[in-house]
């Protein structure tokens, strides 16, 4: 189950496991990206569980966001193909 979740994160960001983890010691927590990912997971939870249910004008029966909502297969959110084109990339 954990491996499936990590694969989903990697796909949403277009990265592999070593983007957030030390290939020699998977238990290390000193990668900035790993800690950022944890913060972002908390943010997604807050949006989905606390904020979206309070929005009365949402037409979806089960609205939600996930990593891919903002990342679009790129390591940094907001840098997807459409935004890169607008920024001259």
Backbone torsions as a table, in degrees:
resi	resn	phi	psi	omega
1	UNK	NA	-43.5	179.6
2	UNK	-64.8	-42.1	-179.9
3	UNK	-62.0	-40.8	177.9
4	UNK	-61.9	-42.7	178.4
5	UNK	-63.6	-44.4	179.3
6	UNK	-63.5	-39.2	176.6
7	UNK	-62.0	-39.2	178.3
8	UNK	-63.8	-43.2	177.7
9	UNK	-61.7	-46.7	-179.2
10	UNK	-59.8	-42.0	178.9
11	UNK	-65.0	-43.3	-178.4
12	UNK	-64.1	-29.6	-178.6
13	UNK	-102.8	-5.7	-178.9
14	UNK	67.5	34.6	-178.4
15	UNK	-129.6	172.0	174.3
16	UNK	-112.1	-176.5	-173.0
17	UNK	-57.2	-36.8	-174.9
18	UNK	-75.6	-2.9	173.9
19	UNK	-65.1	-37.9	-178.2
20	UNK	-108.4	-14.7	-172.8
21	UNK	-125.7	152.4	175.4
22	UNK	-80.2	119.6	-176.7
23	UNK	-61.6	-23.6	-179.4
24	UNK	-90.2	-22.3	-179.1
25	UNK	-149.1	91.2	-174.8
26	UNK	-63.2	-19.6	-177.1
27	UNK	-82.3	-14.2	-178.7
28	UNK	-60.0	144.9	179.4
29	UNK	-117.8	22.2	-175.0
30	UNK	-94.8	3.5	175.1
31	UNK	-79.3	124.4	178.0
32	UNK	-57.0	-40.2	-178.3
33	UNK	-62.4	-36.0	179.4
34	UNK	-66.2	-42.6	179.0
35	UNK	-70.7	-36.2	175.4
36	UNK	-62.8	-42.0	178.6
37	UNK	-60.2	-40.6	178.4
38	UNK	-63.7	-42.4	177.4
39	UNK	-63.8	-40.8	180.0
40	UNK	-66.7	-35.5	176.8
41	UNK	-63.6	-38.7	176.1
42	UNK	-64.4	-39.9	179.0
43	UNK	-62.8	-45.8	179.0
44	UNK	-60.2	-42.5	178.5
45	UNK	-61.5	-45.2	179.4
46	UNK	-61.1	-44.4	179.4
47	UNK	-61.8	-49.5	-175.1
48	UNK	-71.2	-37.6	-173.8
49	UNK	-95.2	-30.0	-175.1
50	UNK	-108.4	-43.6	-172.1
51	UNK	-86.5	-52.0	-176.3
52	UNK	-60.8	-40.5	178.8
53	UNK	-61.7	-22.9	-179.2
54	UNK	-85.2	-8.6	-178.1
55	UNK	-88.1	109.8	-172.8
56	UNK	-76.5	-22.0	-175.6
57	UNK	-92.1	4.6	178.5
58	UNK	-73.6	129.0	-176.1
59	UNK	-82.9	-22.8	-179.1
60	UNK	-70.2	140.8	177.2
61	UNK	-70.9	-31.9	-179.8
62	UNK	-137.5	75.0	-179.4
63	UNK	-70.0	152.7	177.7
64	UNK	-172.4	158.7	175.3
65	UNK	-119.6	162.0	174.2
66	UNK	-148.2	-176.6	-176.8
67	UNK	-56.8	-43.0	-177.6
68	UNK	-66.8	-20.0	179.7
69	UNK	-56.0	-40.0	-178.8
70	UNK	-108.2	-32.3	-174.1
71	UNK	-79.1	-35.6	178.9
72	UNK	51.3	42.3	177.7
73	UNK	78.3	13.1	-179.6
74	UNK	-117.5	145.9	-178.6
75	UNK	-61.9	-31.4	-179.7
76	UNK	-108.8	128.8	179.3
77	UNK	-63.4	147.3	179.7
78	UNK	82.9	1.9	-179.4
79	UNK	-110.4	22.4	178.5
80	UNK	-65.5	174.6	-174.9
81	UNK	-52.7	-42.8	-178.1
82	UNK	-68.1	-41.9	179.9
83	UNK	-70.2	-37.3	178.4
84	UNK	-63.9	-38.0	178.5
85	UNK	-63.4	-43.5	178.9
86	UNK	-65.5	-30.0	-177.8
87	UNK	-92.4	8.3	177.0
88	UNK	84.5	14.2	-178.9
89	UNK	-90.8	NA	NA
